[in-house]
Amino acid sequence: GILGSIVLLHERLGIYSAAFGLAFGSALMLLVQAPTFVRKVGVPRLSFKLDLALRQEFLTVIPIMAFMLGRHAQVYIERFLGSFLEPGAISQLNYATRLAQFPMSAAITVALVSFPAVARAAAARRAEDVEEIVESNMKMVSTLILPATMFLIVFAPELVSFLFEGGAFTAEDTIATASILRIYSLGLLAQTLIFVIIRAFFTNRASLWLPIKAASIGLAVTVAVDLALVRNLGAEGLAAGNAAGITVMALVLIWNMKRRVVNVSSRRLASFFVRAFGAALLAGCCALPVVLLEGLTRLPGPAALLLGGTVLGLAYLFLGRLLKIEEVAELQNWAKRMMPTRGYK
């Protein structure tokens, strides 16, 4: 619906075809899900009577909404300061943000599907189970996001050029957006971990207000770094502020989680992150020759991305097994199970 609206209506409506497509595509998503919802849940009944239970649930949501507002306030401040920069800066920030968040969205599905298990364990007061699930999720999402981060850092210009360069998006825009993307990518691990950690807080009413403190501290760091760097570095300084603020927020959340919610093992996590960082860094170094090869042989950008991603991925898998990262072995076993097999008589 979104893409079809843009293709069919862009000549008549211009940029408004994208806005119309978003509304139309959202309506189609609702229509697709509605039959299953009605079959499983039933037809909703409208009532204007004040439900006490609903009011209590709404009060529970308030601290969650406050945290989300503080979390996303970083983006609002960043765009406000970006509006004082040269034309095109905000667009470059937006392009870089979208690219950086794509691998994060894929990684956090691990935490999303396991949240019911965390909630059930917390409700049953099985602290050890909550600890095990949260720690496992932190390791798994990190295993997924670290090589993706390294790929974005190494191949940022090639990726931006392949996806966006053309028309009004010039080679200069590619260079600027790629530089911003590399800095944004430094905060990807923190953003992904926050998505996992915050769910541990949301399983306990007593800890619902704690994330707001972390969001406030992270926001203050973002503003301070933005103001310190934006004059000299421009949009790159804003990206640095985002990465710094989100990293501080993640660290504060982890510290509060260990003290007040679930005491995950610092020793196991430290050991894992040292090995995972090492594997991702070495895998990125293995992929660097592809960048040099592209410059020497004029290898097409898409081919460089494919070759570089393959080299980096295989190197990361090999190094992960070599360094005994259990989550890498789990991913390989899952991939083997997903591959189609043929039976022979």
C-alpha positions in Angstrom: 0.0 0.0 0.0 2.8 2.5 0.9 5.0 1.7 -2.1 2.0 1.4 -4.5 0.7 4.9 -3.4 4.1 6.5 -4.0 4.5 4.8 -7.5 1.0 5.7 -8.7 0.4 9.1 -7.1 3.9 10.8 -6.9 3.4 12.7 -10.1 0.1 14.1 -8.9 0.6 14.5 -5.2 4.4 14.8 -4.9 5.7 14.2 -1.4 2.1 13.9 -0.1 1.9 10.5 -1.9 4.2 9.1 0.8 2.0 10.5 3.6 -1.1 9.1 2.0 0.6 5.8 1.4 1.6 5.5 5.1 -2.1 6.0 6.1 -3.3 3.7 3.5 -0.7 1.0 4.3 -1.6 1.2 8.0 -5.2 0.7 7.2 -4.4 -2.4 5.1 -2.4 -3.8 8.0 -5.4 -3.4 10.3 -7.7 -5.0 7.8 -5.4 -8.0 7.4 -5.3 -8.5 11.2 -8.9 -7.8 12.0 -10.4 -11.2 11.0 -8.0 -13.1 13.2 -8.6 -10.6 16.1 -12.4 -11.0 15.8 -12.1 -14.8 15.6 -9.7 -15.1 18.6 -10.9 -12.2 20.8 -14.4 -11.2 19.6 -16.0 -8.0 18.5 -15.0 -5.1 20.9 -17.9 -3.6 22.8 -18.0 0.1 23.3 -18.8 1.3 26.8 -18.7 4.8 28.4 -18.7 3.4 31.9 -15.6 4.1 33.9 -13.8 0.8 34.6 -11.8 0.8 37.8 -9.5 -2.0 36.6 -8.8 -0.1 33.4 -8.0 3.1 35.3 -5.5 1.2 37.4 -3.9 -0.2 34.3 -3.7 3.2 32.8 -1.9 4.6 35.9 0.6 1.8 35.5 1.3 2.9 31.9 2.2 6.5 32.9 5.8 5.8 34.0 6.3 3.8 30.8 5.0 6.6 28.7 7.3 9.1 30.6 10.3 6.9 29.9 9.5 6.6 26.2 9.1 10.4 26.1 12.5 10.9 27.7 14.0 8.3 25.5 12.8 9.9 22.3 13.4 13.5 23.4 17.0 12.9 22.3 15.8 12.8 18.7 13.7 16.0 19.1 16.6 18.0 20.6 18.9 16.6 17.9 16.6 17.7 15.1 16.0 21.1 16.7 19.8 21.8 16.8 20.2 20.4 13.3 17.7 22.9 12.0 20.4 25.6 12.6 22.9 23.8 10.4 23.3 23.9 6.6 20.4 22.8 4.4 20.3 19.0 4.1 21.8 18.2 7.5 18.5 17.0 9.0 17.8 14.8 6.0 21.3 13.3 6.3 20.6 12.6 10.0 17.3 11.0 9.2 18.8 8.7 6.5 21.7 7.7 8.8 19.3 7.0 11.7 17.0 4.8 9.5 19.9 2.7 8.3 21.4 2.3 11.7 18.1 1.2 13.3 17.3 -1.4 10.7 19.7 -4.1 12.1 18.6 -3.1 15.6 15.0 -3.8 14.7 15.9 -7.2 13.6 18.0 -8.0 16.7 15.4 -6.9 19.2 12.8 -9.3 18.0 14.6 -11.9 20.2 13.7 -9.9 23.3 10.2 -9.1 22.0 9.1 -12.8 21.6 10.6 -13.8 25.0 8.9 -11.0 27.0 5.9 -13.1 28.0 8.3 -15.7 29.5 10.0 -12.9 31.5 6.6 -11.6 32.7 5.4 -15.1 33.7 8.6 -15.8 35.6 8.5 -12.4 37.4 4.8 -12.9 38.3 5.6 -16.3 39.8 8.6 -14.7 41.7 11.1 -17.0 40.0 14.0 -14.7 40.2 16.5 -17.2 38.8 14.4 -17.7 35.7 14.1 -14.0 35.1 17.8 -13.6 35.5 18.5 -16.4 33.1 16.2 -15.1 30.4 17.3 -11.5 30.7 21.0 -12.5 30.6 20.4 -14.8 27.7 18.6 -12.1 25.7 21.3 -9.5 26.4 23.9 -11.9 25.0 21.8 -13.0 22.0 20.9 -9.5 20.8 24.5 -8.4 21.3 25.7 -11.4 19.2 23.4 -10.2 16.4 24.0 -6.4 16.6 27.8 -6.3 16.9 28.7 -7.7 13.5 25.9 -5.6 12.0 27.5 -2.5 13.6 30.9 -3.4 12.3 29.4 -3.9 8.8 27.8 -0.4 8.9 31.1 1.2 10.1 33.2 -0.5 7.4 30.8 -0.3 4.5 28.9 2.9 5.3 29.8 4.8 2.1 29.0 1.8 -0.2 25.7 1.2 1.6 24.5 4.8 1.5 25.5 5.2 -2.1 23.7 2.0 -3.2 20.5 2.8 -1.4 20.2 6.6 -1.8 22.6 8.2 -4.2 20.8 9.5 -7.3 18.7 12.5 -8.3 19.0 15.2 -5.6 21.0 12.9 -3.4 24.6 13.7 -4.5 28.0 12.1 -3.8 28.6 14.8 -1.2 25.4 13.8 0.5 26.7 10.2 0.5 29.9 11.1 2.2 28.2 13.2 4.8 25.5 10.6 5.6 28.1 7.8 5.7 30.1 9.7 8.3 27.1 10.3 10.4 26.0 6.7 10.1 29.4 5.5 11.4 29.1 7.6 14.5 25.4 6.7 15.1 26.4 3.0 14.8 28.6 3.4 17.9 25.4 3.6 20.0 23.6 0.6 18.4 24.6 -1.9 21.0 23.3 0.4 23.8 20.0 0.9 22.0 19.6 -2.8 21.6 20.4 -3.6 25.2 18.0 -1.0 26.4 15.2 -2.7 24.6 16.0 -5.9 26.5 16.8 -4.4 29.9 13.7 -2.2 30.0 11.4 -5.2 29.9 12.9 -6.4 33.2 11.8 -3.2 34.8 8.3 -3.4 33.3 7.6 -6.8 34.9 7.7 -5.2 38.4 5.4 -2.4 39.5 8.0 -1.3 42.1 10.6 -0.7 39.5 8.5 1.1 36.9 9.7 4.6 37.8 13.5 3.7 37.8 14.0 3.9 34.0 12.9 7.6 34.0 16.0 8.5 35.9 18.2 6.7 33.4 16.4 8.5 30.5 16.9 11.8 32.2 20.6 11.3 32.7 21.0 10.0 29.1 19.1 13.1 27.8 21.3 15.4 29.8 24.5 13.8 28.4 23.0 14.1 24.9 22.3 17.8 25.3 25.7 18.5 26.8 27.6 16.7 24.0 25.4 18.2 21.3 26.0 21.7 22.5 29.7 21.1 22.9 30.3 19.6 19.4 27.6 20.9 17.1 29.4 24.2 16.4 32.6 22.5 15.2 31.4 19.1 13.9 27.9 19.9 12.8 25.6 16.9 12.2 28.4 14.5 13.2 28.5 16.2 16.6 24.8 15.6 17.0 25.3 11.9 16.1 28.1 11.7 18.7 25.7 13.2 21.3 23.1 10.6 20.5 25.6 7.7 20.8 27.0 9.1 24.1 23.6 9.7 25.6 22.2 6.4 24.7 25.3 4.6 26.0 25.1 6.4 29.3 21.4 5.5 29.6 22.1 1.8 29.0 24.8 1.8 31.6 22.6 3.5 34.2 19.8 1.0 33.4 22.1 -2.0 33.8 23.4 -0.6 37.2 19.8 -0.1 38.5 18.7 -3.4 37.1 21.4 -5.2 39.0 20.7 -3.3 42.3 16.9 -3.3 42.2 15.4 -5.7 39.7 17.4 -8.7 38.6 21.0 -9.4 39.5 22.6 -10.7 36.3 26.1 -12.0 36.5 28.6 -9.3 35.9 31.4 -11.8 35.4 29.6 -13.8 32.7 28.5 -10.7 30.9 32.0 -9.2 31.0 33.6 -12.4 29.7 31.0 -12.5 26.9 31.4 -8.9 25.8 35.2 -9.1 25.7 35.0 -12.1 23.4 32.1 -10.8 21.3 33.7 -7.4 20.8 37.0 -9.1 19.8 35.2 -11.3 17.3 33.3 -8.4 15.7 36.4 -6.2 15.5 38.6 -8.9 14.0 35.8 -9.8 11.5 35.6 -6.1 10.5 39.4 -6.2 9.9 39.0 -9.3 7.7 36.5 -7.3 5.6 38.6 -4.2 5.1 40.5 -5.7 2.1 37.2 -5.7 0.2 37.1 -1.9 0.6 40.7 -1.7 -0.8 39.8 -4.1 -3.6 36.8 -1.9 -4.5 39.0 1.2 -4.9 41.7 -0.6 -6.9 39.5 -2.6 -9.3 36.4 -0.4 -9.4 34.3 -3.2 -8.0 30.6 -2.2 -8.2 29.1 -1.1 -4.9 26.5 -3.8 -4.7 29.1 -6.5 -5.4 31.4 -5.0 -2.7 28.5 -5.0 -0.2 27.7 -8.6 -0.9 31.3 -9.8 -0.8 32.2 -7.7 2.2 29.1 -8.9 4.1 29.9 -12.5 3.3 33.5 -12.2 4.4 32.6 -10.3 7.6 29.8 -12.8 8.5 31.8 -15.9 7.9 34.8 -14.5 9.8 32.5 -13.6 12.7 31.0 -17.1 12.8 34.5 -18.7 12.7 35.9 -16.4 15.4 32.8 -16.8 17.5 33.2 -20.5 17.5 36.9 -20.2 18.1 36.3 -17.9 21.1 33.6 -20.2 22.4 30.7 -17.8 22.1 27.7 -20.1 22.8 25.2 -17.7 21.1 27.1 -18.0 17.8 26.8 -21.8 17.9 23.1 -21.4 18.7 22.6 -19.2 15.7 24.4 -21.7 13.4 22.3 -24.5 14.8 19.1 -22.5 14.2 20.1 -21.7 10.7 20.8 -25.4 10.0 17.3 -26.3 11.3 15.7 -23.6 9.0 17.4 -24.9 5.9 15.2 -27.2 3.7 16.3 -30.8 3.7 15.5 -33.5 1.2 14.8 -37.1 2.0 16.2 -39.8 -0.2 14.9 -43.4 -0.5 
